[in-house]
Amino acid sequence: MRKTTTKSFVLLIALNLLSCNSKGNDSQTIKNSPFKITKTIKSSFERHGDSYKYNFIGEAQNNSTNIYDDVYTTLEVQLELENGSIITERDYDSGLMTSFGDTEKVWKPNEVRKIDDHGGLDSDFIPAHYKEYKVKKVLAIFDFSTEDIVNHTKDTFTDTIDITKKWNALQ
């Protein structure tokens, strides 16, 4: 009986450790982003027919010790509803090419760069009827897709800013 109890205990510990390291389909690895939005120059929603599009111009800083040879920055708007549901670009994808992102070359440690893609980073079109939903929080999510030739790494880092007040101010 003692062997069975020990085996059961070891099995439970192993399952617990495996579950802590597993990833679900919607989970993301949480890591500190070396890129941080440090300044907002323009942050606004614009009406386009039956949709809204979010536009951002600002600055970001590379807070790492790495030189990134290529950094491609994109933007997505995420809505968190009062009931806890999350609406992402996958839910409202218009199928149109709305933004190509911002590309920066040789981004050095502690260097601040303007993020604007010649007129601003744009989100995809968000259907206007989403304004009718009870929204708790709206985030602008910036993905920094990087390539570091020295360390032979490619990674994507994320930073967010809260744009709930801008969303709530829309008519």
C-alpha positions as CSV (number, residue, x, y, z in Angstrom):
1,M,0.0,0.0,0.0
2,R,2.9,2.4,0.8
3,K,4.3,2.0,-2.8
4,T,0.9,2.8,-4.3
5,T,0.6,6.0,-2.1
6,T,4.2,7.1,-3.1
7,K,3.5,6.4,-6.8
8,S,0.2,8.4,-6.6
9,F,2.0,11.2,-4.9
10,V,4.8,11.3,-7.5
11,L,2.2,11.1,-10.3
12,L,0.2,14.1,-8.9
13,I,3.4,16.2,-8.5
14,A,4.4,15.4,-12.1
15,L,1.0,16.2,-13.5
16,N,1.0,19.5,-11.5
17,L,4.4,20.5,-12.9
18,L,3.4,19.6,-16.4
19,S,0.2,21.6,-16.2
20,C,2.2,24.6,-15.0
21,N,4.4,24.4,-18.1
22,S,1.7,23.7,-20.6
23,K,0.2,26.3,-22.9
24,G,-3.4,26.4,-24.0
25,N,-4.3,27.6,-27.5
26,D,-5.0,31.1,-26.3
27,S,-2.2,31.5,-23.7
28,Q,0.9,33.5,-24.4
29,T,4.3,33.4,-22.7
30,I,4.6,36.3,-20.4
31,K,7.9,38.0,-20.6
32,N,9.2,41.4,-19.9
33,S,9.3,43.4,-23.1
34,P,12.4,45.4,-23.8
35,F,10.3,47.8,-25.8
36,K,8.2,50.4,-24.1
37,I,6.0,53.1,-25.5
38,T,7.4,56.2,-23.9
39,K,5.6,59.0,-25.6
40,T,2.2,59.5,-27.4
41,I,2.2,62.1,-30.1
42,K,-1.2,61.1,-31.7
43,S,-3.7,58.7,-30.4
44,S,-7.2,58.8,-31.9
45,F,-10.0,56.8,-33.4
46,E,-11.3,57.9,-36.8
47,R,-14.7,57.0,-38.3
48,H,-14.6,55.3,-41.7
49,G,-18.1,54.5,-42.9
50,D,-19.5,51.7,-40.7
51,S,-16.2,51.3,-38.8
52,Y,-13.6,52.9,-36.6
53,K,-9.9,52.8,-37.0
54,Y,-7.4,53.6,-34.3
55,N,-4.3,55.6,-35.3
56,F,-1.1,56.0,-33.2
57,I,2.1,58.1,-33.6
58,G,4.5,58.0,-30.8
59,E,7.9,56.9,-29.5
60,A,9.2,53.7,-28.1
61,Q,12.5,52.8,-26.3
62,N,14.6,49.7,-26.5
63,N,15.3,49.0,-22.8
64,S,17.4,45.9,-23.5
65,T,21.2,45.4,-23.9
66,N,20.6,44.0,-27.4
67,I,21.0,45.7,-30.7
68,Y,18.0,44.6,-32.8
69,D,18.8,44.5,-36.5
70,D,15.1,44.5,-37.5
71,V,12.1,45.6,-35.5
72,Y,8.7,45.4,-37.1
73,T,6.0,47.1,-35.0
74,T,2.3,46.4,-35.5
75,L,-0.8,47.5,-33.7
76,E,-4.1,45.8,-32.6
77,V,-7.0,47.1,-30.6
78,Q,-8.5,44.8,-28.0
79,L,-11.9,45.4,-26.3
80,E,-12.7,43.8,-22.9
81,L,-16.4,43.7,-22.3
82,E,-18.1,44.2,-19.0
83,N,-19.0,40.4,-18.9
84,G,-15.3,39.5,-19.2
85,S,-15.3,38.6,-22.9
86,I,-12.4,39.8,-25.0
87,I,-12.8,41.0,-28.6
88,T,-9.6,40.9,-30.6
89,E,-8.7,41.6,-34.2
90,R,-9.5,38.0,-35.1
91,D,-13.1,38.8,-34.2
92,Y,-13.5,41.9,-36.3
93,D,-10.9,41.2,-39.1
94,S,-12.0,43.2,-42.1
95,G,-9.9,41.3,-44.5
96,L,-8.4,44.5,-45.8
97,M,-4.8,45.5,-45.6
98,T,-5.1,48.5,-43.2
99,S,-1.6,48.8,-41.9
100,F,1.8,47.5,-42.8
101,G,3.5,48.3,-39.5
102,D,6.6,50.3,-38.8
103,T,10.1,48.9,-39.6
104,E,13.2,50.0,-37.7
105,K,16.7,48.9,-38.5
106,V,19.6,48.7,-36.1
107,W,17.8,49.7,-32.9
108,K,20.4,50.2,-30.2
109,P,20.1,49.7,-26.4
110,N,18.3,52.6,-24.7
111,E,17.6,54.3,-28.0
112,V,14.2,56.0,-28.5
113,R,12.6,55.7,-31.9
114,K,9.5,57.3,-33.4
115,I,6.8,54.8,-34.3
116,D,4.7,56.2,-37.1
117,D,4.9,54.3,-40.4
118,H,4.6,57.6,-42.4
119,G,1.3,58.8,-40.9
120,G,0.8,56.5,-38.0
121,L,0.2,52.9,-37.2
122,D,-3.4,51.9,-37.9
123,S,-5.5,49.2,-36.4
124,D,-7.8,47.1,-38.5
125,F,-11.4,48.5,-39.1
126,I,-13.5,47.9,-36.0
127,P,-17.3,47.7,-36.7
128,A,-19.1,50.8,-35.4
129,H,-21.8,48.6,-33.7
130,Y,-19.1,47.5,-31.2
131,K,-19.7,51.0,-29.7
132,E,-23.0,49.6,-28.4
133,Y,-21.3,46.9,-26.3
134,K,-20.7,47.6,-22.6
135,V,-16.9,47.9,-22.6
136,K,-14.8,47.7,-19.5
137,K,-11.4,48.4,-21.1
138,V,-9.9,49.1,-24.5
139,L,-6.2,48.5,-25.1
140,A,-3.8,49.3,-28.0
141,I,-1.5,46.3,-28.2
142,F,1.9,46.9,-29.9
143,D,3.8,43.9,-31.1
144,F,7.5,44.4,-31.7
145,S,8.8,41.5,-33.9
146,T,12.5,41.4,-33.6
147,E,15.6,39.9,-35.2
148,D,18.9,39.9,-33.3
149,I,21.7,38.7,-35.6
150,V,24.4,38.7,-32.9
151,N,22.4,36.3,-30.6
152,H,20.7,34.5,-33.5
153,T,17.2,35.2,-32.1
154,K,13.8,36.2,-33.4
155,D,11.2,37.1,-30.9
156,T,8.0,39.2,-30.5
157,F,7.6,41.5,-27.5
158,T,4.4,43.3,-26.5
159,D,3.6,46.6,-24.9
160,T,0.1,48.0,-24.3
161,I,-1.5,51.4,-23.6
162,D,-5.0,52.0,-22.3
163,I,-7.2,53.8,-24.8
164,T,-10.5,53.3,-23.0
165,K,-11.2,57.0,-22.6
166,K,-10.7,57.6,-26.3
167,W,-13.1,54.8,-27.2
168,N,-15.7,56.0,-24.7
169,A,-15.5,59.6,-26.1
170,L,-16.6,58.4,-29.6
171,Q,-20.1,59.4,-30.7
